[in-house]
Amino acid sequence: MSRREPAWRVTARELESSLEEERATGERAASYLLSPFGARMNRVVLAGAISPAEPVGRDDPPTFWRARLTDPTGAIAVTAGSFQPVAMARLRATTETHPALVVGKVHLFRGRDGVAYISVRAEGVKSVAEADERAMLAEIVRQTLDRLDLVERLEREPGTSEAELVASGTPAGWIPAARDSLRRYPQVDRAAFRRELGAAVRRVAGDSGPRPSDTGTRPGVVVTRAPPPRPPAPPPTAEEREEEAAFLTLLDELSDVSIDGYADLKELTGRLAAQGVGAERAETVLNRLEEEGAVEEPIVGKLRRA
């Protein structure tokens, strides 16, 4: 039995700045998002204000919902679907913006243009009082600053041994993540991020001023934000659902027999063509499934279930 991944305490700013994805090896391998600030994330905890959720996709009734969680450093999309029924119910029940804690799995989607969109697939959404939100935010800030200290120490003293760091109280799991962050994000301005945490510190202290707007790009890391939600599309036809089912069936078959766990897009579209679904229709089906959050393309030409 695989162990449950720990939930990293992170801010929205750190999460939206994380653009390096990793995938472990082995059966049912987990995927990770490496941050510039020393976190290797599969699951995360965030604290902030969650907005009313909106339905995504064309199912009736909707089976996939999306909200936004805003903390003093930024905002991140939070989603839940029919495979997370409790979290989905909590999102659906949200009618006004209020303090909340969210735990879930990070999700990075790269469009065909290479642009990255980051979200959290919620496992749990808990409405809390402002004092509880600030308490969790205090823990998030403390852990974030500790990880920044570790990354900056390793930058100054790259020869520091793991045993020495563990002896000084550093969690063992933080050390390889910090080293990889230095290697994968060599140009990041971590000092700027440290200064930005001042807004979170003020929130912890009880400053209830306005939260940051979800506009602009901060220095140090290039951040691409998701576009505004589109108007709801008409419900899919029976023919479209049949095409989706055929697409997903072939995707699962190819994924099960592949070495890396991905379905090759070229092979999949070739098999669909043999069933009478041309390349243009296959592209339309793929785009629809990606928009609904059912399929993702983490590597160009390689597909998997989201």
For each residue, the residues with C-beta under 8 A, 3 or more apart:
1:
2: 28 30
3:
4: 43
5: 30 42 43
6: 43 173
7: 43 44 45 103
8: 39 40 41 43 44 45 143
9: 44 45 136 139 140 143 144
10: 14 15 35 39 41 44 45 46 140 144
11: 14 15 46 71 72 73 74 140 141 144 197 200
12: 15 16 46 48 69 70 71 73 74 75 76
13: 16 17 71 73 74 193 196 218
14: 10 11 17 18 35 36 37 39 73 144 193
15: 10 11 12 18 33 35 41 44 46 76 106 118 120
16: 12 13 74 75 76 118 223 225
17: 13 14 35 36 37 188 193 220 221 223
18: 14 15 33 34 35 36 39 41 106 108 118
19: 108 116 118 221
20: 33 34 184 185
21: 31 32 33 34 108 298
22: 31 32 33 34 40
23: 29 30 31 32 298
24: 29 30 31 32
25: 29
26: 29
27:
28: 2
29: 23 24 25 26 261
30: 2 5 23 24 42
31: 21 22 23 24 42 298
32: 21 22 23 24 40 41 42 106
33: 15 18 20 21 22 40 41 42 106 108 118
34: 18 20 21 22 39 40 41 177 180 181 184
35: 10 14 15 17 18 38 39 40 41 181
36: 14 17 18 181 184 185 188 190 193 220 221
37: 14 17 144 147 148 151 181 188 190 193
38: 35 147 148 150 151 174 177 178 181
39: 8 10 14 18 34 35 147 177 181
40: 8 22 32 33 34 35 173 176 177 180
41: 8 10 15 18 32 33 34 35 44 106
42: 5 30 31 32 33 105 106
43: 4 5 6 7 8 103 104 105 106 123
44: 7 8 9 10 15 41 103 104 105 106 120
45: 7 8 9 10 101 102 103 136 140
46: 10 11 12 15 69 71 76 101 102 120 140
47: 71 99 100 101 102 133 134 136 137 140
48: 12 69 70 71 72 75 99 100 133 137 211
49: 69 70 71 97 98 99 100 133 211
50: 67 68 69 70 78 94 97 98 99 100 102 125
51: 67 68 69 70 94 97
52: 67 94 95 96 97
53: 65 66 67 91 92 94
54: 65 66 67 229
55: 62 64 65 232
56: 62 64 65 66 79 229 291 292 293
57: 62 63 64 233 291 292 293
58: 232 233 234 235 236 292
59: 62 63 64 235 236 292
60: 235
61:
62: 55 56 57 59 65
63: 57 59 81 82 88
64: 55 56 57 59 79 80 81 82 88 292 293
65: 53 54 55 56 62 79 80 81 88 91 92
66: 53 54 56 77 78 79 91 119 229
67: 50 51 52 53 54 77 78 79 91 94
68: 50 51 75 76 77 78 214
69: 12 46 48 49 50 51 75 76 78 100 102 120
70: 12 48 49 50 51 74 75 211 212 214
71: 11 12 13 46 47 48 49 74 75 137 200 203 211
72: 11 48 137 199 200 202 203 211 212
73: 11 12 13 14 196 197 199 200 212
74: 11 12 13 16 70 71 212 214
75: 12 16 48 68 69 70 71 212 214
76: 12 15 16 46 68 69 118 119 120
77: 66 67 68 117 118 119 120 226
78: 50 66 67 68 69 91 102 104 119 120 122 125
79: 56 64 65 66 67 91 107 119 120 121 122 293
80: 64 65 84 87 88 90 91 104 121 122 125
81: 63 64 65 84 88 121 293
82: 63 64 85 88
83:
84: 80 81 87 88 104 121 122 123
85: 82 88 89
86: 89 90 124
87: 80 84 90 91 104 122 123 124 125
88: 63 64 65 80 81 82 84 85 91 92 122
89: 85 86 92 93
90: 80 86 87 93 94 122 124 125 126 127
91: 53 65 66 67 78 79 80 87 88 94 122 125
92: 53 65 88 89
93: 89 90
94: 50 51 52 53 67 90 91 98 125
95: 52
96: 52
97: 49 50 51 52
98: 49 50 94 127
99: 47 48 49 50 127 128 129 130 132 133
100: 47 48 49 50 69 125 126 127 128 133
101: 45 46 47 124 125 126 128 132 133 136
102: 45 46 47 50 69 78 120 122 124 125 126
103: 7 43 44 45 122 123 124
104: 43 44 78 80 84 87 120 121 122 123 124
105: 42 43 44 120 121 123
106: 15 18 32 33 41 42 43 44 118 119 120 121
107: 79 118 119 120 121 296 306
108: 18 19 21 33 116 117 118 298
109: 116 117 118 119 290 296 297 298 306
110: 114 115 116 117 297 298 300
111: 114 115 117
112: 297 300
113:
114: 110 111
115: 110 111 224
116: 19 108 109 110 224
117: 77 108 109 110 111 224 225 226
118: 15 16 18 19 33 76 77 106 107 108 109
119: 66 76 77 78 79 106 107 109 226
120: 15 44 46 69 76 77 78 79 102 104 105 106 107
121: 79 80 81 84 104 105 106 107
122: 78 79 80 84 87 88 90 91 102 103 104 125
123: 43 84 87 103 104 105
124: 86 87 90 101 102 103 104
125: 50 78 80 87 90 91 94 100 101 102 122
126: 90 100 101 102
127: 90 98 99 100
128: 99 100 101 132 133 136
129: 99 132 133
130: 99 133 134 208
131: 134 135
132: 99 101 128 129 135 136
133: 47 48 49 99 100 101 128 129 130 136 137
134: 47 130 131 137 138 203 204 206
135: 131 132 138 139
136: 9 45 47 101 128 132 133 139 140
137: 47 48 71 72 133 134 140 141 200 203 204
138: 134 135 141 142 204
139: 9 135 136 142 143
140: 9 10 11 45 46 47 136 137 143 144 200
141: 11 137 138 144 145 197 200 201 204
142: 138 139 145 146
143: 8 9 139 140 146 147
144: 9 10 11 14 37 140 141 147 148 197
145: 141 142 148 149 194 197
146: 142 143 149 150 170
147: 37 38 39 143 144 150 151 174 177 178
148: 37 38 144 145 151 152 190 193 194
149: 145 146 152 153
150: 38 146 147 153 154 165 170 174 175 178
151: 37 38 147 148 154 155 178 181 182 190
152: 148 149 155 156 190
153: 149 150 156 157 160
154: 150 151 157 158 160 178 179 182
155: 151 152 158 182
156: 152 153
157: 153 154 160
158: 154 155
159:
160: 153 154 157 164 165
161: 164 165
162: 165 166 172 175
163: 166 167
164: 160 161 167 168
165: 150 160 161 162 168 170 175
166: 162 163 169 170 171 172 175
167: 163 164
168: 164 165
169: 166
170: 146 150 165 166 174 175
171: 166 174 175
172: 162 166 175
173: 6 40 176 177
174: 38 147 150 170 171 177 178
175: 150 162 165 166 170 171 172 178 179
176: 40 173 179 180
177: 34 38 39 40 147 173 174 180 181
178: 38 147 150 151 154 174 175 181 182
179: 154 175 176 182 183
180: 34 40 176 177 183 184
181: 34 35 36 37 38 39 151 177 178 184 185
182: 151 154 155 178 179 185 186
183: 179 180 186
184: 20 34 36 180 181
185: 20 36 181 182 188 221
186: 182 183
187:
188: 17 36 37 185 193 220 221
189: 192 193 219 220 221
190: 36 37 148 151 152 193 194 220
191: 194 195
192: 189 195 196 218 219 220
193: 13 14 17 36 37 148 188 189 190 196 197 220 221
194: 145 148 190 191 197
195: 191 192 198
196: 13 73 192 193 199 218
197: 11 73 141 144 145 193 194 200 201
198: 195 201 202
199: 72 73 196 202 203 212
200: 11 71 72 73 137 140 141 197 203 204
201: 141 197 198 204 205
202: 72 198 199 205 207 209
203: 71 72 134 137 199 200 206 207 208
204: 134 137 138 141 200 201
205: 201 202
206: 134 203
207: 202 203
208: 130 203
209: 202
210:
211: 48 49 70 71 72
212: 70 72 73 74 75 199
213: 216
214: 68 70 74 75 225
215:
216: 213
217: 222 223
218: 13 192 196 221 223
219: 189 192
220: 17 36 188 189 190 192 193
221: 17 19 36 185 188 189 193 218
222: 217
223: 16 17 217 218
224: 115 116 117
225: 16 117 214
226: 77 117 119
227: 230
228:
229: 54 56 66
230: 227 233
231:
232: 55 58
233: 57 58 230
234: 58
235: 58 59 60
236: 58 59 240 241 244 288
237: 240 241
238: 241 242
239: 242 243
240: 236 237 243 244 285 288
241: 236 237 238 244 245
242: 238 239 245 246
243: 239 240 246 247 277 281 285
244: 236 240 241 247 248 285 288 289 294
245: 241 242 248 249
246: 242 243 249 250 272 275 277
247: 243 244 250 251 268 272 277 282 285 286 289 295
248: 244 245 251 252 289 294 295 305
249: 245 246 252 253
250: 246 247 253 254 263 268 271 272
251: 247 248 254 255 263 268 295 303 304 305
252: 248 249 255 256 263 305
253: 249 250 256 257
254: 250 251 257 258 263 264 267 268
255: 251 252 258 261 262 263 303 304 305
256: 252 253
257: 253 254
258: 254 255 261 262 263 264
259:
260: 302
261: 29 255 258 304
262: 255 258 299 302 303 304
263: 250 251 252 254 255 258 267 268 302 303 304
264: 254 258 267 268 301 302 303
265: 268 269 286 297 301 302 303
266: 269 270 301
267: 254 263 264 270 271
268: 247 250 251 254 263 264 265 271 272 282 303
269: 265 266 272 273 279 282
270: 266 267 273 274
271: 250 267 268 274 275
272: 246 247 250 268 269 275 277 281 282
273: 269 270 276 277 278 279 282
274: 270 271
275: 246 271 272
276: 273
277: 243 246 247 272 273 281 282 285
278: 273 281 282
279: 269 273 282 283
280: 283 284
281: 243 272 277 278 284 285
282: 247 268 269 272 273 277 278 279 285 286
283: 279 280 286 287
284: 280 281 287 288
285: 240 243 244 247 277 281 282 288 289
286: 247 265 282 283 289 290 295 303
287: 283 284 290 291
288: 236 240 244 284 285 291 292
289: 244 247 248 285 286 292 294 295
290: 109 286 287 293 294 295 296 297
291: 56 57 287 288
292: 56 57 58 59 64 288 289
293: 56 57 64 79 81 290 306
294: 244 248 289 290 305 306
295: 247 248 251 286 289 290 303 304 305 306
296: 107 109 290 303 304 305 306
297: 109 110 112 265 290 300 301 302 303
298: 21 23 31 108 109 110 302 304
299: 262 302
300: 110 112 297
301: 264 265 266 297
302: 260 262 263 264 265 297 298 299
303: 251 255 262 263 264 265 268 286 295 296 297
304: 251 255 261 262 263 295 296 298
305: 248 251 252 255 294 295 296
306: 107 109 293 294 295 296
